[in-house]
Amino acid sequence: MKIATWNVNSIRTRLEQVTDWLQTNPVEVLCLQETKVVDADFPRSPLEALGYHLYISGQKSYNGVALFSKIPLTDVSIGFTPILGPEVAELDQQKRVITGVFGDIRILNLYVPNGSSVGSDKYSYKLTWLKTLQDYLKIILDKTDKLCICGDFNIALEAIDIHRKTTPNDIMASPEERAALTNILELGLTDAFRLFNQEPGQFSWWDYRAGAFARNRGWRIDHHYVTPKLKERAIGCTIDTEPRKLPKPSDHTPVILELG
């Protein structure tokens, strides 16, 4: 089976691109981020016509996550609150977390906060959010040994994941962000892409400015992380740059994990 993740930067703006991509790449599960639309206005019909079951959690103009699945998902939940309780409800005001079970695999789709700039209030929020994610995952991993976490993490973990050298003040590459993500991975998760590709110059996001995509000045910030049981089943993980070449694309492009 194939699980794809894609920050579409507005599902309504990119609807035709998403439906076209799914017809060419009929993945079993597609995880979207930055859908930027309230649930009542989500463009369900064209996607359901392709045979997908839709599970969505959105808000106006910002954030928003969605799961599209070829079969109905079970045990679907939204946000941290169902697992961690009402004390984290404030974090769930931003729609960034959705999960469900496909067969025997739990899929967790995340849109991690960007953080804006190191030292800002939004940066502190990001670090709090990541610590909450770690607490959430400790409970989830007690319940399943087949977990795929995917989405826009807004963190490039290593130098190889960025086209240029960075400083400690670079958002998405600061030591605190990287440490927070490393702590999460130490729960027993593996970067699926790096199982198959150790080459530099492999990115999933490029700024719209300064011809960044044409010059391949990108960052790899969209990830699939898997537990050991799924690591054993992984047979490929690829970045599809074709949608980034389209007119008015998202600044991100799909990343696809294939499991045997």
Secondary structure, 3 states (H helix, E strand, C coil): CEEEEEECCCCCCCHHHHHHHHHHCCCCEEEEECCCCCHHHCCHHHHHCCCCEEEEECCCCCCCEEEEECCCCEEEEECCHHHHCHHHHHHHHCCCEEEEEECCEEEEEEECCCCCCCCCHHHHHHHHHHHHHHHHHHHHHHHCCCEEEEEECCCCCCHHHECCCCCCCCCCCCHHHHHHHHHHHCCCCEECHHHCCCCCCCCCEECCCCCCCCCCCEECCEEEEECHHHHHHEEEEEECCHHHHCCCCCCECCEEEEEC
